[in-house]
Amino acid sequence: MSRTGARPGWIVATVAGLGVMIVWTLLVKYLVPLHWSWAERLAGRTAAAPVMWDLWPLAHGALAAALWRRTRWAWRFGGVVAAVEVAVVASKLALFLRAPELDFWHLLWFTNKLYVLAFFACLLSVLLGPGRRALAPEVEA
């Protein structure tokens, strides 16, 4: 398929899935904890916001843009991000499942991690299959 033609359905679905992931991550890691802390303060209690700081939403946004534009480096970047995410999230989930804490914050985090793991495992398999044909750098003769 030509890079200038219509986008394959898997790219459209992947970019949409990354958009959902970015919004969900921003809600889970930033907005809900900040809102909870604000509500606690309004109720007269002091509470630090349990914000989970990281830069993954930026990497996911960059990946979505690279895939959408089908840049020369989109296939490699997607493979690296997917492999790293699978490794990081699988290890975090393994540690969590050894001694799970089932409070609200940990369950919110857990659901986010399950989505991230499933999404990037699927993306990795797509990138190694049909994604290779759609995105891999073309060999010049």
C-alpha positions as CSV (number, residue, x, y, z in Angstrom):
1,M,0.0,0.0,0.0
2,S,1.3,3.5,-0.8
3,R,2.0,5.8,2.1
4,T,-0.1,8.4,0.4
5,G,-3.2,6.2,0.1
6,A,-5.9,5.7,2.5
7,R,-4.8,4.7,6.0
8,P,-5.2,1.0,6.9
9,G,-8.0,0.3,9.4
10,W,-5.5,-0.9,12.0
11,I,-3.7,2.5,12.0
12,V,-7.1,4.3,12.5
13,A,-8.0,1.9,15.3
14,T,-4.5,2.2,16.9
15,V,-4.6,6.0,16.9
16,A,-8.1,5.9,18.4
17,G,-7.0,3.4,21.0
18,L,-4.0,5.6,21.9
19,G,-6.3,8.6,22.2
20,V,-8.4,6.6,24.7
21,M,-5.3,5.6,26.5
22,I,-4.0,9.1,26.8
23,V,-7.3,10.5,28.1
24,W,-7.7,7.5,30.5
25,T,-4.2,7.9,31.8
26,L,-4.6,11.6,32.3
27,L,-7.8,11.0,34.3
28,V,-6.4,8.1,36.4
29,K,-3.0,9.6,37.1
30,Y,-3.6,13.3,37.3
31,L,-7.2,14.6,37.2
32,V,-8.9,12.2,39.6
33,P,-6.2,12.5,42.3
34,L,-6.1,16.3,42.0
35,H,-9.9,16.5,42.2
36,W,-10.0,14.1,45.2
37,S,-7.4,16.2,47.0
38,W,-9.3,19.4,46.2
39,A,-12.6,17.8,47.5
40,E,-10.8,16.7,50.7
41,R,-9.5,20.2,51.3
42,L,-13.0,21.6,50.8
43,A,-14.3,19.2,53.4
44,G,-11.7,20.5,55.9
45,R,-9.3,17.6,55.7
46,T,-5.7,17.8,54.5
47,A,-4.8,15.3,51.9
48,A,-1.9,15.2,49.4
49,A,-2.9,14.4,45.9
50,P,-1.8,10.8,45.0
51,V,-0.7,11.9,41.5
52,M,1.3,9.3,39.6
53,W,3.8,11.4,37.6
54,D,5.2,10.1,34.4
55,L,5.7,11.0,30.7
56,W,4.0,8.1,29.0
57,P,1.1,10.2,27.7
58,L,3.6,12.2,25.7
59,A,5.2,9.1,24.2
60,H,1.8,7.7,23.4
61,G,0.9,11.0,21.7
62,A,4.1,11.0,19.7
63,L,3.4,7.4,18.6
64,A,-0.1,8.3,17.6
65,A,1.2,11.2,15.5
66,A,3.9,9.1,13.9
67,L,1.5,6.3,13.0
68,W,-1.1,8.7,11.7
69,R,1.4,10.5,9.5
70,R,3.1,7.2,8.6
71,T,6.6,8.7,9.2
72,R,9.7,6.8,8.2
73,W,10.4,5.9,11.8
74,A,6.8,5.0,12.9
75,W,7.3,1.3,12.6
76,R,10.5,1.2,14.7
77,F,9.2,3.7,17.2
78,G,6.0,1.7,17.6
79,G,7.9,-1.5,18.0
80,V,10.2,0.0,20.7
81,V,7.3,1.7,22.6
82,A,5.2,-1.5,22.5
83,A,8.0,-3.8,23.6
84,V,9.1,-1.4,26.4
85,E,5.5,-1.0,27.6
86,V,4.8,-4.7,27.6
87,A,8.0,-5.4,29.6
88,V,7.4,-2.5,32.1
89,V,3.7,-3.1,32.6
90,A,4.1,-6.9,32.9
91,S,6.8,-6.5,35.6
92,K,4.7,-3.9,37.5
93,L,1.6,-6.2,37.4
94,A,3.7,-9.1,38.5
95,L,4.9,-7.1,41.5
96,F,1.4,-5.9,42.2
97,L,-0.2,-9.4,42.1
98,R,2.3,-10.7,44.6
99,A,0.7,-8.5,47.3
100,P,-2.3,-6.7,45.8
101,E,-3.8,-3.7,47.5
102,L,-7.4,-3.5,46.6
103,D,-8.2,0.1,47.5
104,F,-9.7,2.6,45.0
105,W,-6.3,4.1,43.9
106,H,-4.7,0.7,43.2
107,L,-7.7,-0.7,41.4
108,L,-7.8,2.4,39.2
109,W,-4.1,2.0,38.5
110,F,-4.6,-1.8,37.9
111,T,-7.4,-1.3,35.3
112,N,-5.2,1.3,33.4
113,K,-2.3,-1.2,33.4
114,L,-4.5,-4.0,32.1
115,Y,-5.6,-1.9,29.2
116,V,-2.1,-0.7,28.5
117,L,-0.7,-4.3,28.5
118,A,-3.4,-5.7,26.3
119,F,-3.2,-2.7,23.8
120,F,0.6,-2.8,23.4
121,A,0.7,-6.6,23.2
122,C,-1.8,-6.4,20.3
123,L,0.0,-3.5,18.7
124,L,3.3,-5.5,18.8
125,S,1.7,-8.4,17.1
126,V,0.2,-6.1,14.4
127,L,3.5,-4.3,13.9
128,L,5.3,-7.6,13.3
129,G,2.6,-8.7,10.9
130,P,0.5,-6.4,8.7
131,G,2.1,-3.3,10.2
132,R,5.5,-4.3,8.8
133,R,4.1,-4.1,5.2
134,A,2.3,-0.8,5.9
135,L,5.0,1.1,7.7
136,A,8.4,-0.6,7.4
137,P,10.9,1.6,5.6
138,E,11.0,0.8,1.9
139,V,14.2,-0.6,0.5
140,E,15.6,1.6,-2.2
141,A,17.0,-0.1,-5.3
